[in-house]
Structures are given as C-alpha cells and as structure tokens.
Amino acid sequence: MRFLDVKTDYAFKKVFGSAESKPILISFLNALIGFPKEREVTDLVIVDPYQIPMLQGMKDTYVDVKATLADGRKVIIEMQVLNVKGFEQRILYNAAKSYSRQLQEGEDYTLLNPVIALTLTDFTLFETDALCSRFLLLEKERFIQYRDDIELIFFELPKFTKDEGQLETIQDKWLYFVKNAGRLNMVPKSLDETPIREAFAIVNTAALSPEELEQQDRRHDFIRLQRGSQAKAFEDGQAKGRAEGRASGQAKGEQAKALAVARNLLPILDDAAIAAATGLPVEGVARLRMGTNRI
C-alpha cells in the first residue's frame, strides 16, 4: 500500500478541497485552529471545490483551499512547500483581499466576517522552537487586540518531530498525516479517527490512474528541481562571499603595507613622491602627514 505525499498540490487539494472533503476539512480545521468549543466548525462550504483530475502547470510552489464556515467566517488553508521570495507578503495580501472583497459597493462594514489564513510550511519559517505561530492586530506597547478580523496561523512541519507512538491529540495526528503520509505503506493504528482514515483512502495510490500517478511524480520532480536550484543559489552566494572576502582582505593587506612604507618615507620625500612610490593618493599622503590614518 502506498499513499501520495499530501504536501504536494494534487494530494493536498484532493484531500481537503474536493466536493466530498467537508467532514475531513471540518476535523482538520477544528484540530489545527483550536476554536473554543462554542465556536468549533460544525459546517462549511468549500469555495470552488477541486473536481478536475489534475492541476495544470507547475509554476506555483503552493496550493490553497478556501472555505466559508457556517457562521460566515472565511478560512484560507495553504500548503507551502518552498520558501520563495514574497511568500510572507502573499499570505497577508491574500487574507486582506479575502476580507475586503466581501462587501459590495454601498454595503455596511458591519457585514464583514473575520478571515483566518492557516498556512502549513514544509520549511522552517521563524527562528523560534514554536511549532505554531499566530498573528493578530495588536497595539504596539500594551498589546491590546484591535480586532480579530484577520488572523494568520502558521504550522512549520519540520518542527513537528513526534513519531507514531507519541501522537496524543487530534492535532498531532493530522500533522503527522500531512507530514508523513507519502512515506507510509499502511495506515498507522494510532490514526483511528474516521476523518483521518477517510483522508488516507483519498490518497491511496491504488485508487489513482497511471496518468494521475505520473503527474504526481512530475510534481515531485518539479519540487526537487526547485529545491536544488535554491540550494545551488545559496552555495553560489556563499562561494561569492568567500571570494569577495578574500579579495577584500588582500586589498586591505596591500593598503596596510603601503601605509607602513609611506610613514617611513614621510621625513624623506614630499607627498607627491611618496604617492608615486606607494600608489596612495597624494591627498591621502597629506592626511597621513597630518597624523591621521584615513586615506
């Protein structure tokens, strides 16, 4: 038995954004967002449910699922596999756009419903040990909450390190599913909740056509190539930095030698002659003669 990697676009959208995904998405949102009991999700509508057999193109590094909860709240659920430029700005932009587009011209602002942007990343985003980070609009000095109309929630999968035997909460189990489904060959006994078992059934490769499996493999290849390109760019940047550092160090060494020679020549030669002998600028030699090392 094999399962799709849920972190890729096709599998993530198929699990959480299909027309039949409602009970799965309800369980997932309640587990990860952690609503108070009285505000837990009981019903939702998946916006533009995913029905086509495969996402077209491979230019994007993320996939999102949008839902409207029964009480009107909007939720954007996103899986981001690569840390690309502009990622954090896009999260905020999409949340603000979803909030502002609720009103038609002339409608009252009180009709606006809160927006929650829930993002899972397959990379480390913040320099903390926290698995989950939540952001709201707060007063800068006293941390008074302005409103909860826009909330950004991030889960960083590399920071989730529990193995199967350590899974305790439903949140643990959903995170384990998203992070590890693609490398499992059976459904773990600890993941016995019905919505999670239904999610495993959706990503069971036995139910997919050869064409769908080929597309999934191509998506994996695309992500590997993008990660390879990022790694190479980082290595090239480090190599360039080392080379520039060596060149800078060499230049500073040469200048130090020239300064030492110039100081020895100050009692003997005039500024122009010292400049010609050392390669230093005449005005620099003049400043040196006045007792400063600034060339």
N, C-alpha and C positions, 0 to 999 in steps of 0.2 A: 504494500500500500504506500502511495506517495501523495504528497499534498503540495499545492502551489505555495510559493513564497508570498505571504499576504502583504509584504511590504511593497510589492510591485503594483503598478497601476491596475492591471486587469483583475488580479485577485482581490485587491482591496475594494475596488468598486463593485465587484461581483458579490462579495460578502456583505458589505454594508450599504450599497446603493442600489441593489436590484429591487424590483417590484415586490418580491417575496421576502425582503430583508427586514421588514418592520419589527418583528419581535426580537431579532438579533440586534438591531440598532438600538432599540429601547434598552435592552440589557446592557449593552456596551456603554451607552451614554450615562446611565444611572451609576454604573461601576466607576467610570473614569472621572466624571464631573463631580460626583458625590453630592447630589442635591439633598437638601433636608427631606425627611420623609414626606412632609406635606406637599413638597414641590417636585417629587420624583416624576419622571416621564411615564405617563400611562398610555399616551397615544401620540402619533406624529404622522406627518405626511412627508414622504421623501420627494424632494423637489427634483423634477426631471429624472425619474428613475432610470437606471442603467439597463437598457434592454438590448442594445446592439451586441453582436458577438465579440467585438474586439475594438479597443480604442485605436484610432487611426493616427499614424505618425509617432515619432519618438522624440520630439523636440523638448517636451516638458520633463522636469525632474520630480514632479509631484502629481498627486491626484486628489480631488476633494469630493466630498459628499455633502449635500445640503439638505436640511430637514427643517420643517416648521412644526413645533410642538403644539399640543392641544391648546395650551394657554396663550399661543401667539409668539412665544419666544422663537428666535431664529438660531440655528446651530450650523456652523461650518466645520466639518470634520476633515482634516487634511493629513495625508501621509507624505512626508518629505524625505526622500532618500539621499539627496546630495545637498551639501551646504554651499549654495551658489550665491553669487553677488545679488543683493537686493531682496533676499529671502525674507528677512525680518520686516522690511518695509512693505512687502507684498501682503504679509499676514495682516498688518494693521490696515492697509489700504482696502483689502477685501472686506474686513469686518466693518470699517467705516462706510464703505459703499453699500453693503447689505443693510446697514442701519438707515442711511439717508434715502435709499430708494424705496422705502416702504410707503412714503406719502405721495399722493397725487397733488397737483397744484391746488392750493387753497385749503387743504385739509389741516386739521389741528395737530399740533405737535404732540398732544397727549395721546394720540393714536399710535405713536412709535412703540414698538416692542423691543425688549433687550436682545442683543446679539452676543452669542458665545462662539469664539473661534477656538476649537480644540485641535491642536496640532501634535502629531507624533513625529519625531525625527529619528532617523537611523544614524545619527551622529551626535556628538556632544556639542551643545549649543552654549551653555552658560558655565562659567568657571566656579561651580559650586558642586557639592555632593548630592544636592536635592534631585530626586527623580522627577518631581513635578514642580513647575513654577507657574504662578498665577499673577496676572497683572490687571489692575483696575485704575481708574482715575482717582488720585488721592491728592489732598492738599500737601504741599511740599514740606512744611515744617511740622505740622501736627498730625499728618497722616489721616485727616478726615476724609471719608469717602464722599466724592462728589455725587455720583450716581453709579449704579451697577449696570448701566445700559450697554456698555461694551466691556467684555471680559475676554482676556487672552489666556489660554491654558496650554502649557507645553509639557509633553512627556518625552524624555530623552531615553530611547531604548537602550543605548549602551550602558546606562546607569542601572538598568534592571538586570540584576545578576542572579536572581533566585532560580534554583533548579526545581524539577518536578516535585521533589519531596518537601520543598519549603513553601509551596503555594498554600496560602491560608484564606485570603479574601477573594471575592469575585473579581476585584480589580487585578490582583496578582494573576489570576487565571486568564483574563482577557489579554493582559500584557504579554504573558507567556505565549499565548496563541499567536498574537501578531508577530512577535519576535522570532518564534521558533518553528512555526508550522511547516515551513519549507524544508526543514531538515529532519522531520519526524517520519517514521514509517508505520506508525499506529497512533490511535487516539489514546493519550495517557488516561489512566483510570481516575486520576485526580480531577480531570476536567469533565465532571459528570453532569454539569448543568446543561439543561436541554438546549438553550440558545447556542452555547459553545459547540455542542455536538452537531447541531444543525450547520454551524459555520464550517466545521470540519468536512461535513458532507458536501458543501458547496465547492470547496477547494480540493476535493478528492480527484486526482488526475484521471481515475478510471472513468469518470463521468464526462471527460472532455474529448473532443475530436482531435485527430492528429494535427489539423490546422491550428487549433487553439493552442496546443502544446508547443508547436513550432513558433507561434507568435510570442508565447511566454518566454521561450528560450532566447528569441531575438531581443526581447526586452531586457533579459538578464545580461546579454552581451552588450547592449547599449549602456547599461548602468556600469558594467565593469570597465568599458572604454572611457566613460566619463570620469570614473574614479581614478583610472590610470592617468588620464590627462591632468587631473587635479594634482596627483602625486608628482608627476613629471614637472609641472609648472612650479610646484613647491621646491623640488630638488634643484631645478634650474635657478630659481631665485636664490636659494642658499649658496649655490656654486658662484653665482654672480656676486653675491655679497662678500664671499670669501676672497674672490679675485680683486674686487674693489678695495677691500680692506687691506690686502697685501700691497696693492699699488699705492694706497693712501699712506700706509706705514713706510713704504720705501721712499715716497716723496718727502715725508716728514723727516726721515733719517738723512736724506740728502740736504734738506734745508738746515738741519741741525749742524751738519758738517760745515756748510757754507758760513753759518753764523760764527762758528768757532774760528774759522780761518779769518773772517772779516774782523773779529775782535782783535786778533793778533796783529792785523795789518793797520789798525786804526792809528797807532803812533807813527807809522812809517809812511803811508800813502794817503793821498786825498780820496774823497768819496768816489769820484769817477773812476779812478784807478782800481779801487777796491771792488767796485761794482763790476768792472771788466774782468777782474781776476776771479771773482766768486760766482758771477751770474746773478747776484742780487740786484734789485733796482736801486738807482742812485738815491732816491728819496728814502728807501729803506735803510741804506747805509747811514744816511744823515740822521735818521731817528735812532739808529743804533749808537751813533756817536753821542747823541744827547742822553744816552743812558736807558733807552727802552729796547725791549726785545721784539717789539711789534714791527714786522716788516711790511 
